[in-house]
Amino acid sequence: MASDKRKDKGDVNAFAGVEALSELNRQFAKALTEASRSYLQGIVSIQEELLGLANDQRELLKKMPAGHYAAESIRIQQAWARKVSERYMHEAQRLVELANQTSSNSWSPILRKGEDDKPRKTKS
């Protein structure tokens, strides 16, 4: 009879462990979903930046006037190339910032979840 009571108690503890594990899985799935959503939002921001740069360069190229003389044409093309390279450097820096922000934002829900799981030190 004593062994039956021990067996029942073991089953209850096993069920409690399964329940705790299920809750942990739900919390991790939520953190992973938040991370994925944040990552995708970052990718969309990066794509928008790239499309904006391409559109701006296309518009600059359309507006480039044609010179009547070779020297004038070269001067116009140099000015255009300078504008495009300055814009490219600015956009490259912006894309690096967006990539860093996306990486940080997409990992933060998972890292936060890990911090929440750590045992807290209590003052004695």
C-alpha positions as a printed Julia matrix, in Angstrom:
124×3 Matrix{Float64}:
  0.0    0.0     0.0
  2.87   2.34    0.77
  4.26   1.77   -2.71
  0.89   2.8    -4.26
  1.03   6.16   -2.43
  4.6    6.74   -3.58
  3.63   5.9    -7.15
  0.7    8.35   -7.08
  2.92  11.09   -5.67
  5.46  10.43   -8.42
  2.8   10.8   -11.11
  1.65  14.12   -9.63
  5.22  15.44   -9.61
  5.73  14.24  -13.17
  2.58  16.07  -14.25
  3.76  19.25  -12.5
  7.07  18.98  -14.37
  5.29  18.6   -17.7
  3.1   21.61  -16.91
  6.14  23.71  -16.0
  7.9   22.63  -19.18
  4.83  23.48  -21.24
  4.72  26.96  -19.71
  8.41  27.45  -20.43
  7.83  26.41  -24.06
  4.92  28.87  -24.37
  7.07  31.7   -23.01
  9.94  30.84  -25.33
  7.6   30.6   -28.33
  6.24  34.05  -27.48
  9.77  35.49  -27.21
 10.74  33.82  -30.49
  7.64  35.24  -32.2
  8.47  38.74  -30.94
 12.05  38.33  -32.14
 10.93  37.18  -35.59
  8.48  40.04  -35.93
 11.14  42.57  -34.94
 13.62  41.05  -37.38
 11.15  41.22  -40.26
 10.33  44.85  -39.45
 14.04  45.62  -39.58
 14.41  43.89  -42.94
 11.5   45.94  -44.31
 13.22  49.14  -43.1
 16.46  48.13  -44.82
 14.6   47.36  -48.07
 12.84  50.71  -47.92
 16.2   52.47  -47.54
 17.66  50.6   -50.5
 14.67  51.36  -52.7
 14.78  55.0   -51.67
 18.45  55.21  -52.64
 17.81  53.56  -56.0
 14.87  55.89  -56.73
 16.89  58.97  -55.75
 19.76  57.97  -58.01
 17.36  57.31  -60.88
 15.77  60.74  -60.41
 19.2   62.42  -60.31
 20.16  60.66  -63.51
 16.94  61.81  -65.23
 17.6   65.42  -64.21
 21.21  65.41  -65.35
 21.45  68.02  -68.07
 23.36  67.32  -71.21
 26.31  69.55  -71.97
 27.02  71.02  -75.34
 30.77  70.69  -74.99
 32.91  67.82  -73.72
 34.31  69.83  -70.77
 30.8   70.85  -69.69
 29.54  67.26  -69.95
 32.46  66.02  -67.85
 31.82  68.71  -65.2
 28.12  67.73  -65.02
 28.95  64.04  -64.73
 31.53  64.72  -62.01
 29.0   66.71  -60.0
 26.49  63.88  -60.39
 29.06  61.25  -59.36
 29.99  63.33  -56.29
 26.32  63.6   -55.23
 25.73  59.89  -55.75
 28.87  58.87  -53.82
 28.0   61.21  -50.92
 24.5   59.8   -50.81
 25.85  56.25  -51.04
 28.15  56.8   -48.04
 25.28  58.27  -46.02
 23.0   55.37  -46.94
 25.69  52.77  -46.23
 26.07  54.2   -42.73
 22.28  54.26  -42.31
 22.04  50.61  -43.43
 24.69  49.55  -40.91
 22.75  51.34  -38.17
 19.52  49.65  -39.26
 21.22  46.25  -39.37
 22.61  46.74  -35.85
 19.24  47.92  -34.58
 17.47  44.98  -36.25
 19.91  42.51  -34.73
 19.6   44.03  -31.28
 15.81  44.26  -31.44
 15.34  40.75  -32.77
 17.48  39.14  -30.06
 16.2   41.23  -27.15
 12.95  39.25  -26.52
 14.91  36.0   -26.33
 17.66  37.5   -24.17
 15.05  39.15  -21.95
 13.33  35.77  -21.58
 16.64  34.23  -20.53
 17.17  36.99  -17.95
 13.66  36.41  -16.57
 14.47  32.72  -16.04
 17.61  33.37  -13.97
 17.13  32.91  -10.23
 17.02  36.19   -8.35
 19.41  36.82   -5.47
 17.57  37.67   -2.31
 18.96  39.89    0.41
 19.46  38.15    3.72
